Amino acid sequence: MSKHSKESKPQAVEPRVHPPEAVPETAPETQPPQPSIDDTLLAELSTAREENLKLKAEVEDLNEKYLRKLADEVNFRKRMLREKEDAQKYGVSSLLSDLISILDDFDRGIASAEAAKNYEQVHEGVIMIRKQLSQMLENKYSLKRFESRGTPFDPNRHEALFAEPGDVEEAVVLEEYLPGYALHDRILRSAKVRVRIPGPKATLSSEQN
């Protein structure tokens, strides 16, 4: 045998087969736990209780505000009524204080005249005090006496106690029995007057009849 025949033939190499890689198994998707009917009712009940407490607090707050408002209104009405009563009772305090000083002047004048036995002095003192009073009422309180004699008759300013026809184109005040007074632009007292009105003069015979 030849040398080459003695050599062994190379053995065939079998291919190495790798086992298939293991594919990781995916975990099944888990659903979130659904609340039970009891849990839902409890949650709704808790929410309702909270809303109820909130509404009760709002009602109490509104009721408290209403009571405070009502008390303020009652107190305001009482205060206004009290101020009105005080104004009616003491509204003339300033005027009376001024009149007291005039009374003091009267007392001093009378005492002085009695001591001197001079009644002419009393007359002069009365005239002086009357002038002082008139000036005080006009300057401080805007109470002014208005003249009527010889002026056209005005029913807003005059009260005719007597009227006689005469040769005039419009009614005229002939005589003033009681003077009139105005406070600012308002007539406080109408003057009592005798008036001559347009018309034929009265004859002596008609006057006697």
Residue pairs with C-beta under 8 A, 6 or more apart in sequence:
35 43
95 141
98 136
98 140
99 133
102 129
102 132
102 133
102 136
105 125
105 129
105 132
106 126
106 129
109 121
109 122
109 125
109 126
109 128
109 129
110 122
110 125
112 121
112 125
113 119
113 121
113 122
113 125
134 145
137 143
138 144
138 145
141 183
142 183
142 184
143 181
143 182
143 183
143 188
144 181
144 182
145 179
145 180
145 181
146 157
146 179
146 180
146 181
146 182
146 191
147 176
147 179
148 157
148 158
148 173
148 176
148 179
148 180
148 191
148 193
149 173
149 174
149 175
149 176
149 193
150 172
150 173
151 172
151 173
152 170
152 171
152 172
152 173
153 160
153 170
153 171
153 172
153 173
153 193
153 195
153 197
156 187
156 190
157 180
157 187
157 190
157 191
158 173
158 180
158 190
158 191
158 193
158 195
159 190
159 191
159 192
159 193
160 171
160 193
160 194
160 195
161 177
161 192
161 193
161 194
162 194
162 195
163 171
163 194
163 195
163 196
163 197
164 174
164 194
164 195
164 196
164 197
164 202
165 196
165 197
165 198
165 199
165 200
165 201
165 202
166 196
166 197
166 198
166 199
166 201
167 201
168 196
168 197
168 198
169 198
170 198
171 195
171 196
171 197
171 198
172 195
172 196
173 191
173 193
173 194
173 195
174 193
174 194
174 195
174 196
175 193
175 194
176 191
176 192
176 193
177 192
177 193
177 194
178 191
178 192
179 191
180 187
180 189
180 190
180 191
181 187
181 188
181 189
182 188
